[in-house]
Amino acid sequence: MTGSSGLLGRILVNLLKNDYEVIGIDKHAPTNEPGTLALDITQKPGALELMVKLRPSVVVHTAAETNVDLCETNREHARRINVEGTANIVEGCTKVGARMIFISTDYVFDGAKGNYSEIDQPDPISYYGLSKLEAEHIVTSKSPDNALIMRTSVLYGWHPSKPNFATWVIEGLREHQTLSVVKDHINSPTLADNLARAIRAAIERNSGGLLHVAGSERISRFDFACRIAKNFDLDENLLVPVEMRDMSWAAKRPRDSSLDVAKAEKELGIELLGVDRGLEEMLRSQP
């Protein structure tokens, strides 16, 4: 598994390690942690050498540069990780005959429509979305019969050091900060633990092709923040609604990139959670 020190990677390793032999690889992997190896996926010789050495049966590729504005302002950096790094992992999978599960994004869509299904045509409006779509094309062209692409949206959950939207809201409100949150930016917030369970189901069912695997609720960032405040018993009056045009973002965001998850729920036999169920589970697992 790549990106094993990230939000999804850490949760997935813990979910799978009791039943499978799991090796986490990450550029920032701690050297003293069992079952993890340090690897920069952009270094092709090292990536291929490690894949041949480990000979995995399944590779879950979660590693990516997901900072949307950084991808826009440093396209070479974004391409190196999201496109070239993915190409290296795909080549390694092909060499050893491994199945690949590639984690992609709702940002491959332009956001004009919302509730996107797997048959809708991607049209990214940011370099982040473009780099992930190009990576998808590499996966499907090089490993068409032995890969699954999972598109997801706004991952949230607990991580010891890396913030996400939900933890940013929780920490800010706990410190009684006033937070400006966009009211016209709509997604499908996804509890990382729920996505990890979906990935496990995909491994066990030998799923392939393309699936939208995200939270089952279409909601604006502002309304999501209000629901976070409510579930964690915090002051939602500190949340100030703003519009996307008020934000000084380097990259454009799709207005409504929410995903239709009906196909994934049916194929994987798993419930994808709405916002309140996801936040209730997050509250129960609070460190």
N, C-alpha and C positions, 0 to 999 in steps of 0.2 A: 504494500500500500504506500503510495506517495503522499506527501503532505501530512505525515503522521503526527506532527506537533500542532497542527491547526485544530480549529473547533470541531469539525466533522471527523478528522483523522483520529484525534484522541478518543472520541466517543466510540468510533467504530472499532478501534483496536480493543478497547475494553469490552465491547459487546461480543466480539468474535474470539477472543484469545482463549477462552475456556474450552471451545469446541473445535478450533482450527489452529494450525500452526501459522501464526501471523508474524510477518516481519514488516515493521514500519520503517520507511525510508524518508528522510527529510534533510534538507540542507542544514537545518538548525537542530538536528537530533542530538540530545545529550549523549556523550560518549559512555557514560556509566549506567545507562538505562537498558536493561535486558530486552532483547527483541527489537531493538532499533538500530539502524545504521545511518550514518551521515552520507548523503549523496546530493550533489548538485545535478539535477536532471538536465541542465543545459549543456553539461559536459558529456558529449556523445560517447566517447570511448569508455569512460567510467560507468555510464549508465548501461551500456550494452554488456560490458564485462560482468557487472553485478547481476544482471538479469540471467545471463548464461550460467553464472555460478549458483544462483538461488533456484533457478528453474521453477518459478511459481506456476500453479495451475490457473490462478485468477489474479489479476492486478486491478486494484481499485485506484484510479488516478484522480486524486483530489487536489494535488498541488497546483497552484495557480497564483498569478498576481491579480488580486480582486479589488485593489484600490482603483476605482473608476477614474478619478481625476489624475492619479499618477500614470495610469495607462495612457491617458490622453496627452499628457505633457512629456512623457518619456516613452515614446512608441517603440523604440529599439529595445528597451528593457522589457516592455510588455510582450513584444513579439518573441524575444529570446525565451521567456518562460512559458507563455501560453501556447505558442505555436511550435517553436523549435523543440522545446522541452517535451511537449506532447508527442511530436514526431519521433523523438528518441525512444520514448516509452513504447510507442506503437511498434517501432522496429524491433525492440527487445521482445515484445510479446510475440511478434511474428516469428522471430528466431527460435523461441522455445515452445511455440504452440499454446501460449497462455490466452485465456479469455480476458477481455478488458472491459471494465466498467468505467466510463468517462463521465465526470461530473461537469455539466455545462450550466448555462444560465438563462434566465428569462430575458436578459438584456440582448439576446440575439433578435428580439422583435423591436419594432419602432414605437410601439405603445399607442398606436392610433385606435386600436380595436379592443384590446383586453380579452381576458378569458380565452387565451390562445390554446388550441389543441395541437396535437402532433402533426396534423396535415396542413396547418397554416404556414405560410411562406415567411421565413425569417427576413428581416431587413434592418440590421443594426444601425443605430445613429451615433454610437460612441466607438472609440477604438477598442475599448474593453470588449464590447459585444462583437465587434468585427474579428478580434483575435480569437475569441472563443468559437465563433462560427467557423473560422478557418481551421481551427483545431478539430472541430466536428467533422469537417470534410476530409481531413487527413485520416481520422479514425475510420470513417465509412469507406474510404477509397482503398486503404491499405489492409483493413481487417473487416470486410463487410459481413462475413458470416460468423464472426467470433467476438462480437463486441456489442455492448449496450451503452447508449448515450442517455444519461439522465439529466434533464434540465430542471433546475430548482430555483428558488427565489428567497431572498432576504433570510439567510440562515441566522438563527438566534439560539442561545443556550449559554451554559456556564463554561468559561475558560479561565485558567488561573492568571493569564497575563494579556490576552488579546481581546480587546473590546468588540462588541457588535452592537447593533442598534438597540436591542432590548437592554443590555447591560449599561449602555450609555444613558438611556432614559432612567433606569433604576438608580444608578449611582448619582446622576445629576439631581434627581428629585430627593434622594436621601440627604443630599447636601444643600437642599432648599434653593437650588439654582433655577432660574427662569430659562426654559428651553424653547427655542423656536423650531417648529416642526412643520414640514410641508403638508398641506391639506389636499393638494391636487396631484399627488404622486402615489399611484396605486399599485400594489403588489400582492403576492400570496405568501405572507410570512411563514417560515418553515422551521419548526423545532428540529434542531440538529439530531436529537435522539430519535425522532420519528423517521427522519431520512435514513439514519443508520439502520434502523429496523427494516426499512424498505430495501436497502442495499443487501442486507442479509437474505431477505426473501428472494431477491433477484439472483443471488448466488445459488441458493438452494433450488430455485426453479429453472436455472439455466436460461434466464431471460435474455433476449437480444433485441436489437432494433433501436427504437427511440421511445422514451417515456417521459412525460412531464410528472415529476415527483416533487410536490411542494405542499404547503398548507392548503387546506380545502376552502379557505375563506378569502374572498377578494376584499381588500380593505386599504384605505389610505394610510400613509405613515402617521398622520396626526391622530386618526381614530385608533390606530394600533397603539400609539403612545398613551392615549387615554385609557385603553383597556389594560395596558401594562400598569398604569398608575392604580387603577381600580383593583386589579388582582393582587397587587403588592401593598395595598392600603397606603398609597402615597397621594400627595396633593396634586390633582390634575389641573388645578387652577394656575399652577406654575407653567403649564404648557401653552405656548402662544402659536396659533395657526398662522402660517405664512404661505405664500405661493412659490412655485418653482422659479418663477421669473425674479423673485426677490433674492434668490441664492446666488452666491458668487462662485458657482461651480465651473471648473475648467471644461468638463465634459457634459454633453446633453444627456438627460435621462429620459427613458420612455415614459410617457404620461401614465399609461396603464399597461403594465406587462404581466398582469395576473394570468395564471395558468389553469387550464382545465385538467383536472387530475383523475377524471372518471376512468380512463383507460388503464392508468397505473393501478388504481385501487382494484380493478377487476382482474388484471393480469397477475398482480403480486399477492392478491388475497389479503390486503392490509388496509386498515383505516388510516387515512391521512387527516391529521387533526386540524380543526379550526382554531382560531386564535385563543379563545378562552380555555379550551382543553389543553392546548399547548402550554399556555402560561400557568395553568394549574399544575401541570407536571413539572414545569421549571421551578415553581415555588416549592413543591414537595422535595425536589432534589437539591435545594439550595445548600451550597457548601458552608 
